[in-house]
């Protein structure tokens, strides 16, 4: 836990002190609010990458156990469910954007 907090503070320090980063977004100064927003976007992107890596490891592990066909069927059901909710505007939107990528990966691994 301490390592995670230390990395966050260190990353925030790198972002807030980066003149080039702020200049690339058109700022001559380094506003704290803009630095915080930029840092949050960097953290969200990094966490998304880690999450995707774990998700693909889970799929590979599931395939190694011999459950690739049921996994594929479940991913297709989730994707269809998400698309159905996109078409029904009275329901809250539930989007699983990586289901199609997982299905393609499993097809490539399975065959």
C-alpha positions in Angstrom: 0.0 0.0 0.0 2.8 2.4 0.9 4.5 1.7 -2.5 1.3 2.6 -4.4 1.0 5.9 -2.5 4.7 6.6 -3.0 4.4 6.0 -6.7 1.3 8.2 -7.0 3.0 11.1 -5.2 6.1 10.6 -7.3 4.1 10.5 -10.5 2.2 13.6 -9.5 5.5 15.4 -8.8 6.7 14.4 -12.3 3.6 15.7 -13.9 3.3 18.9 -12.0 7.0 19.8 -12.6 6.9 18.9 -16.4 7.1 22.2 -18.3 7.0 20.4 -21.6 3.8 18.6 -20.7 2.0 21.9 -19.9 3.4 23.6 -23.0 2.2 20.8 -25.2 -1.4 21.6 -24.0 -0.8 25.4 -24.5 -0.1 26.5 -20.9 2.8 28.8 -20.3 2.4 28.4 -16.5 1.8 25.3 -14.6 -1.7 25.5 -12.9 -2.2 23.0 -10.1 -5.7 22.2 -11.2 -4.6 21.4 -14.8 -1.7 19.3 -13.4 -4.1 17.3 -11.3 -6.4 16.7 -14.2 -3.5 15.6 -16.4 -2.2 13.3 -13.7 -5.6 11.8 -13.2 -5.8 11.0 -16.9 -2.3 9.4 -16.8 -3.3 7.3 -13.8 -6.5 6.2 -15.4 -4.7 5.1 -18.6 -2.1 3.2 -16.6 -4.7 1.4 -14.5 -6.7 0.6 -17.7 -3.5 -1.0 -19.2 -2.9 -3.1 -16.0 -6.6 -4.1 -15.9 -6.5 -5.3 -19.5 -3.3 -7.3 -18.9 -4.9 -9.1 -16.0 -8.1 -9.7 -18.1 -6.1 -11.3 -20.9 -4.2 -13.4 -18.3 -7.5 -14.6 -16.9 -8.6 -15.6 -20.4 -5.4 -17.5 -21.1 -5.7 -19.3 -17.7 -9.4 -20.2 -18.5 -8.3 -21.6 -21.9 -5.5 -23.6 -20.2 -8.2 -25.2 -17.9 -10.2 -26.1 -21.0 -13.1 -23.7 -20.5 -12.5 -21.6 -23.6 -15.8 -22.5 -25.3 -18.0 -21.6 -22.3 -15.9 -18.4 -21.8 -16.5 -17.4 -25.4 -20.2 -18.1 -25.1 -20.4 -15.9 -21.9 -18.5 -13.1 -23.6 -20.9 -13.1 -26.5 -23.8 -13.0 -24.1 -22.3 -10.1 -22.3 -21.7 -8.2 -25.5 -25.2 -8.8 -26.8 -26.6 -7.7 -23.4 -24.5 -4.5 -23.6 -25.7 -3.8 -27.1 -29.3 -4.4 -26.1 -28.9 -1.8 -23.3 -27.5 0.7 -25.8 -30.6 0.4 -27.9 -33.0 0.7 -24.9 -32.6 4.4 -23.8 -34.8 3.8 -20.7 -32.2 1.5 -19.1 -28.8 2.6 -17.7 -26.0 2.1 -20.2 -23.7 -0.8 -19.5 -20.9 -1.0 -22.0 -18.2 -3.8 -22.0 -15.9 -2.4 -24.7 -13.3 -5.2 -24.5 -15.6 -8.2 -24.9 -15.1 -8.2 -28.6 -11.4 -8.0 -28.2 -11.5 -10.9 -25.7 -13.6 -13.0 -28.1 -11.1 -12.4 -30.9 -8.3 -13.3 -28.6 -9.9 -16.5 -27.5 -10.7 -17.4 -31.1 -7.0 -16.9 -32.0 -5.9 -18.9 -29.0 -8.5 -21.7 -29.4 -8.0 -22.5 -33.1 
